[in-house]
Amino acid sequence: MTNNPIVSVIMSEFNTEPEKLDISIQSILDQTFTNFEFIIIDDCGSNDLFEFTKKYNDSRIIVLRNKKNRGLVYSLNKAISHSKGGYLLRMDTDDYAFPNRISVLYEFIKNHPQFSVVSSRVVKVQNGEDAGILGKTGEKKTSNILSGDVPIHPSCILEKRAVQYVGGYKEFKRAEDFALWCELLLHGFRIYNIKDKLLKYTVDIEDYSKRKLANRKGELQARFYYNKKLHGGKIGYFRIIKSVIAGVIPVSFIKFYRKKTILKNKKNTSNDIND
C-alpha cells in the first residue's frame, strides 16, 4: 500500500453474511483506481475481520476493531480519524461497487472542486434482484435534502477536509447521513449527484421492519432540528409527517407492495442500466 493514498475507503462491519461481505470487499479491491487504503472497522460482531481479510493478502486493507459494539457513527468517525487520504469513499458491507466506481467519482470531484460531496445513481437490489434505479442527477441544495432528494450514502465520495470541518458524523440513529448533508450545507459546502450508476445498493424487503416508528426517533429528531436550522418551513415539516406515516404502516403491507413493484422496476432497470 502506498504511504500517501489519495482515497480512503471507509466501511463499518457488524454481523454481515460472509458471502455478501466477501463480494463487497472484493469489489473494492478490484477497482481500476488503485491508489487507496481500505479501512474496515470491526464493530464486534460475529465475523473476526482480522481472520476474514487474511485471504485477500492485500496491504491496502486496514482492520481496526472496536473494544465493544459502538455503532455506525462512532465507527465511521474512527475510520476517518485514522484515514490518510484527502477523500473519503463510503462503502457498505452488502453492496457491490462497479469496477470504475472510485475512478469516476474521483475524477469528477477533482475536476469540480466546488463540490465537497459527489454521489452517483445506484442500481437498487432487493432480495437478490435488480429492482430499479435510485438517485436524481444534479446539485442537492437545502430544498432537495429536506424534501428527501438526498445522496445515497454508500454511493458517495467526500472531501475529508469538509467532513472534519463540520465535526464528522452526528449521533442521530439511522439519520447520520441526513445530518451530515445538512451540516455541510449549513457551512457552505456543496453536494452533487452524477448520472453514472456505480453501485449495486442492497435494500432487502426485511429491512423495512427497521423503519417502524419506534426505530425512527433519531431520524425525526434530526429532521426537526435541521428543518429549523435550515429554515425549511412547510416542505420540511411535510417530510416529517410522511416519515411518521411511513413508520405506522404495517410492515406486512410494505413487503407486499415492494414485492409487487420488483417485476415492474426490473423491466425499467434493464432499459435504463445502459443509459
C-alpha positions as CSV (number, residue, x, y, z in Angstrom):
1,M,0.0,0.0,0.0
2,T,1.2,3.5,-0.8
3,N,2.1,5.7,2.2
4,N,0.1,8.5,0.7
5,P,-3.2,7.1,-0.6
6,I,-5.4,9.6,-2.4
7,V,-8.7,7.9,-1.3
8,S,-9.6,6.3,2.0
9,V,-12.4,3.8,1.6
10,I,-14.3,3.5,4.9
11,M,-16.6,0.7,6.0
12,S,-18.1,-0.4,9.3
13,E,-18.9,-4.1,9.7
14,F,-21.3,-5.8,12.1
15,N,-22.8,-9.3,11.5
16,T,-22.8,-9.2,7.7
17,E,-23.4,-12.6,6.0
18,P,-19.9,-13.7,5.0
19,E,-20.8,-14.3,1.3
20,K,-22.2,-10.7,1.0
21,L,-19.2,-9.3,2.8
22,D,-16.8,-11.1,0.6
23,I,-18.5,-9.8,-2.6
24,S,-18.5,-6.2,-1.2
25,I,-14.8,-6.2,-0.1
26,Q,-13.7,-7.9,-3.4
27,S,-15.5,-5.3,-5.5
28,I,-13.4,-2.6,-3.9
29,L,-10.1,-4.5,-4.3
30,D,-11.0,-5.0,-8.0
31,Q,-11.3,-1.2,-8.7
32,T,-9.5,0.2,-11.7
33,F,-8.3,3.1,-9.5
34,T,-5.7,1.6,-7.1
35,N,-4.3,4.4,-5.0
36,F,-6.5,3.9,-2.0
37,E,-6.5,2.5,1.5
38,F,-9.4,0.4,2.7
39,I,-10.2,0.9,6.4
40,I,-12.7,-1.6,7.8
41,I,-14.0,-1.1,11.4
42,D,-14.8,-4.4,13.1
43,D,-17.7,-3.4,15.4
44,C,-17.5,-6.6,17.5
45,G,-19.9,-8.7,15.6
46,S,-19.8,-12.4,14.7
47,N,-17.1,-12.0,12.0
48,D,-13.5,-11.9,13.0
49,L,-12.3,-9.4,10.4
50,F,-8.6,-9.9,11.1
51,E,-9.0,-13.6,10.1
52,F,-11.6,-12.9,7.4
53,T,-9.4,-10.5,5.5
54,K,-6.2,-12.5,5.6
55,K,-7.3,-14.4,2.4
56,Y,-7.2,-11.3,0.3
57,N,-3.5,-10.7,1.1
58,D,-3.9,-7.1,0.2
59,S,-1.9,-4.5,2.2
60,R,-4.4,-1.8,1.3
61,I,-6.8,-3.3,3.9
62,I,-6.6,-1.9,7.4
63,V,-8.8,-3.6,10.0
64,L,-9.5,-1.7,13.3
65,R,-11.5,-3.4,16.0
66,N,-13.6,-1.6,18.5
67,K,-13.3,-2.6,22.1
68,K,-17.1,-3.1,22.2
69,N,-20.0,-2.7,19.8
70,R,-20.3,1.1,19.3
71,G,-22.5,1.5,16.2
72,L,-22.1,3.1,12.8
73,V,-21.5,6.8,13.7
74,Y,-18.7,6.0,16.2
75,S,-17.1,3.5,13.7
76,L,-17.2,5.9,10.7
77,N,-15.7,8.7,12.7
78,K,-13.0,6.3,14.0
79,A,-12.2,5.3,10.4
80,I,-12.0,9.0,9.4
81,S,-9.6,9.8,12.2
82,H,-7.2,7.0,11.0
83,S,-7.5,7.8,7.3
84,K,-4.7,9.2,5.3
85,G,-6.4,10.1,2.0
86,G,-7.7,13.5,1.2
87,Y,-11.0,11.9,0.0
88,L,-13.3,9.5,1.8
89,L,-15.3,6.9,-0.1
90,R,-18.2,5.2,1.7
91,M,-18.9,1.5,1.2
92,D,-21.4,-0.7,2.9
93,T,-20.8,-4.4,3.7
94,D,-23.6,-5.8,1.5
95,D,-23.2,-3.6,-1.6
96,Y,-21.3,-4.1,-4.8
97,A,-19.1,-1.4,-6.4
98,F,-18.7,-1.4,-10.2
99,P,-15.0,-1.6,-11.2
100,N,-14.8,2.0,-12.3
101,R,-16.6,3.5,-9.3
102,I,-13.7,5.1,-7.5
103,S,-12.1,6.3,-10.8
104,V,-15.3,8.1,-12.0
105,L,-16.1,9.7,-8.6
106,Y,-12.5,10.8,-8.0
107,E,-12.1,12.3,-11.5
108,F,-15.4,14.2,-11.1
109,I,-14.7,15.7,-7.6
110,K,-11.1,16.5,-8.6
111,N,-12.3,18.4,-11.7
112,H,-15.2,20.1,-9.9
113,P,-13.6,21.4,-6.6
114,Q,-16.7,23.5,-5.9
115,F,-18.4,20.3,-4.7
116,S,-17.3,18.6,-1.4
117,V,-19.6,15.5,-1.8
118,V,-20.2,13.7,-5.1
119,S,-22.6,10.8,-5.2
120,S,-23.8,8.5,-8.0
121,R,-27.0,6.9,-9.0
122,V,-27.3,3.2,-7.9
123,V,-29.0,0.0,-9.0
124,K,-31.3,-1.0,-6.1
125,V,-31.2,-4.7,-5.3
126,Q,-34.0,-6.3,-3.3
127,N,-33.7,-10.0,-2.3
128,G,-31.0,-10.6,-4.9
129,E,-32.8,-9.0,-7.8
130,D,-32.3,-5.7,-9.6
131,A,-35.3,-3.5,-8.7
132,G,-34.9,-0.1,-10.2
133,I,-32.6,2.9,-10.3
134,L,-32.3,5.3,-7.4
135,G,-30.9,8.8,-7.4
136,K,-31.6,12.0,-9.2
137,T,-28.9,13.8,-11.1
138,G,-27.9,17.4,-10.1
139,E,-26.9,19.6,-7.3
140,K,-28.5,18.9,-3.9
141,K,-29.5,22.1,-2.2
142,T,-31.4,22.7,1.0
143,S,-34.8,22.2,-0.6
144,N,-33.7,18.9,-2.1
145,I,-32.3,17.5,1.1
146,L,-35.3,18.5,3.3
147,S,-37.7,17.1,0.7
148,G,-36.0,13.7,0.6
149,D,-34.0,14.1,-2.6
150,V,-30.7,13.1,-1.0
151,P,-27.4,11.5,-1.9
152,I,-27.4,7.7,-1.3
153,H,-24.9,7.5,1.5
154,P,-22.8,4.5,0.4
155,S,-22.5,5.9,-3.2
156,C,-20.5,8.9,-2.1
157,I,-17.0,10.3,-2.3
158,L,-16.4,13.1,0.2
159,E,-13.8,15.7,0.7
160,K,-12.3,14.8,4.1
161,R,-11.5,18.4,4.9
162,A,-15.2,19.3,4.7
163,V,-16.3,16.4,6.8
164,Q,-13.8,17.1,9.5
165,Y,-14.7,20.8,9.4
166,V,-18.3,20.1,10.4
167,G,-17.3,17.6,13.1
168,G,-17.9,14.4,11.3
169,Y,-21.0,12.3,11.7
170,K,-23.5,13.2,14.4
171,E,-25.3,10.8,16.7
172,F,-28.7,10.7,15.1
173,K,-29.5,7.0,14.8
174,R,-30.4,5.9,11.3
175,A,-30.1,9.6,10.2
176,E,-26.4,10.2,10.4
177,D,-26.1,10.7,6.7
178,F,-29.0,13.2,6.6
179,A,-27.4,15.1,9.4
180,L,-24.1,15.3,7.6
181,W,-25.7,16.7,4.4
182,C,-27.4,19.3,6.5
183,E,-24.3,20.3,8.4
184,L,-22.3,20.6,5.2
185,L,-25.0,22.8,3.6
186,L,-25.1,24.9,6.7
187,H,-21.4,25.6,6.4
188,G,-21.5,26.5,2.7
189,F,-20.3,23.2,1.2
190,R,-21.9,21.8,-1.9
191,I,-23.2,18.4,-2.9
192,Y,-23.8,16.9,-6.4
193,N,-25.2,13.6,-7.8
194,I,-23.8,12.4,-11.1
195,K,-25.7,10.4,-13.7
196,D,-23.5,7.3,-13.7
197,K,-24.7,4.2,-12.0
198,L,-21.7,2.9,-10.0
199,L,-23.1,0.8,-7.2
200,K,-25.5,-2.1,-6.5
201,Y,-27.3,-0.9,-3.4
202,T,-28.9,-3.6,-1.3
203,V,-32.3,-2.8,0.3
204,D,-33.8,-6.1,1.2
205,I,-37.6,-6.3,2.0
206,E,-36.8,-7.4,5.5
207,D,-35.0,-4.1,6.1
208,Y,-38.3,-2.3,6.1
209,S,-39.1,-3.8,9.5
210,K,-36.3,-1.5,10.9
211,R,-38.2,1.6,9.6
212,K,-41.1,1.3,12.1
213,L,-41.9,4.4,14.1
214,A,-40.2,3.0,17.2
215,N,-36.9,2.9,15.2
216,R,-37.3,6.4,13.7
217,K,-36.7,8.5,16.8
218,G,-33.2,9.6,15.6
219,E,-34.5,10.4,12.1
220,L,-37.4,12.5,13.4
221,Q,-35.1,14.4,15.9
222,A,-32.7,15.2,13.0
223,R,-35.5,16.4,10.7
224,F,-37.0,18.7,13.3
225,Y,-33.6,20.0,14.3
226,Y,-32.3,20.7,10.8
227,N,-35.6,21.9,9.3
228,K,-35.5,24.7,11.8
229,K,-31.7,25.4,11.3
230,L,-32.1,25.4,7.5
231,H,-35.4,27.3,7.5
232,G,-37.1,24.5,5.7
233,G,-40.6,25.6,6.6
234,K,-43.6,23.7,5.4
235,I,-41.7,21.5,2.9
236,G,-39.5,20.1,5.7
237,Y,-42.3,19.6,8.1
238,F,-44.4,17.8,5.4
239,R,-41.5,15.4,5.1
240,I,-41.5,14.8,8.8
241,I,-45.2,13.9,8.6
242,K,-44.5,11.5,5.8
243,S,-41.9,9.8,8.0
244,V,-44.4,9.4,10.8
245,I,-47.0,7.9,8.5
246,A,-44.4,5.5,6.9
247,G,-43.5,4.4,10.4
248,V,-47.0,3.3,11.3
249,I,-47.9,1.5,8.1
250,P,-47.8,-2.3,8.8
251,V,-44.6,-3.9,7.7
252,S,-46.6,-6.7,6.0
253,F,-48.3,-4.2,3.7
254,I,-44.9,-2.6,2.8
255,K,-43.5,-6.0,2.0
256,F,-46.4,-6.9,-0.2
257,Y,-46.2,-3.6,-2.1
258,R,-42.5,-3.8,-2.6
259,K,-42.7,-7.4,-3.9
260,K,-45.4,-6.2,-6.4
261,T,-43.1,-3.5,-7.7
262,I,-40.0,-5.6,-8.2
263,L,-41.0,-7.1,-11.5
264,K,-42.1,-3.7,-12.9
265,N,-38.9,-2.0,-11.8
266,K,-36.8,-4.9,-13.0
267,K,-38.0,-4.2,-16.6
268,N,-37.3,-0.4,-16.2
269,T,-33.8,-1.3,-14.8
270,S,-32.9,-3.4,-17.8
271,N,-33.8,-0.5,-20.1
272,D,-32.0,2.1,-18.0
273,I,-28.9,0.3,-17.0
274,N,-27.0,1.2,-20.2
275,D,-28.1,4.9,-20.4
